[in-house]
Amino acid sequence: MTTTRPFDLRAARAMRDGLDPYHALIVFSPASVGVFAGAGLDPWAAYFAGRSAPLGAASEGLVDAIFFHFEPGMVAAQMAKVRAAAEPDKLLALRLEAAAAAARDTLGEEVIGSAEMAEAAELAVTAAAACTAAGRPLGAANAALPLPDAPHLRLWQAATTLREWRGDGHNAALLASGMDAVEVLVNAVAAGVERRESIQPRRGWSDAAWEAAEQRLHARGLLTEDGGLTLRARELREEIEDLTDRLALAPWQALGRDGTRRLHELVLPWSAVVSDRFLAKLRLRPAPFPEA
């Protein structure tokens, strides 16, 4: 049976899909990778550096807890590289430099200097201002940073705050599901949204850890004998996504329906460019804004 999701929940999902690719420039753009490489950071270390920098001199345990899906030994190894490369303040400056290089290389000077970019930036900043701190460590750490002057970087910083704030809420939804970090990844593979040969090494988990997670999901009735999702597992995925969307509503309620729709309209063509160039293999592509 198909159920109709409330407009606000569909809007929250659409804004994730519309803004996340713009944030992801810093991860996938060769121009961004090059900036981090100049500081001695390989692409994985750059990922950890860029995301963890707002947390200051964070311990491996804190980063592991907030990032949720990674094997702790992988977190420790990458954070050792990050600490050897630079202090957090320098890393914050570096990630803005990387974001600027990525936006310029991917979208061009005409787009990043446009009136539309300036409008989008201020709409996103308004939405991000509604991201409350309680229970949202990475969202709050990003929200506390000063906003850059350049509109394309203001948009990137606001989009990053919104992404990480939503991610904090998603972690809460995952915890409520009762699945641990490895089980969540196994569930995603069973659902067909990830491939084991890709996600398992990217998150650092051993075959033994992966197979133990499969056994736990089997025992809980969440995985079929052939590795697919049971009906209860599919329902659980929907519950996680719906709760994530509910926990992500505040910024879009603050911006209002018209402002949210306008921001989506502005960023959609830019995010489509990013998706086409860098995210096709991840099957991430912004979708149209939902009708009321």
Sequence and secondary structure as in RCSB ss.txt:
>XXXX:A:sequence
MTTTRPFDLRAARAMRDGLDPYHALIVFSPASVGVFAGAGLDPWAAYFAGRSAPLGAASEGLVDAIFFHFEPGMV
AAQMAKVRAAAEPDKLLALRLEAAAAAARDTLGEEVIGSAEMAEAAELAVTAAAACTAAGRPLGAANAALPLPDA
PHLRLWQAATTLREWRGDGHNAALLASGMDAVEVLVNAVAAGVERRESIQPRRGWSDAAWEAAEQRLHARGLLTE
DGGLTLRARELREEIEDLTDRLALAPWQALGRDGTRRLHELVLPWSAVVSDRFLAKLRLRPAPFPEA
>XXXX:A:secstr
      HHHHHHHHHHHHHHHHHHHHHH HHHHHHHHTTT  HHHHHHHHHHGGG S  HHHHHHHH SS HHHH
HHHHHHHHHH  HHHHHHHHHHHHHHHHHHHH HHHHTSHHHHHHHHHHHHHHTT   TT HHHHHHHTS   SS
HHHHHHHHHHHHHHHHHHHHHHHHHHHT  HHHHHHHHHHHTSS HHHHHHHHT  HHHHHHHHHHHHHTT B T
TS B HHHHHHHHHHHHHHHHHT HHHHHH HHHHHHHHHHHHHHHHHHIIIIIGGGT         
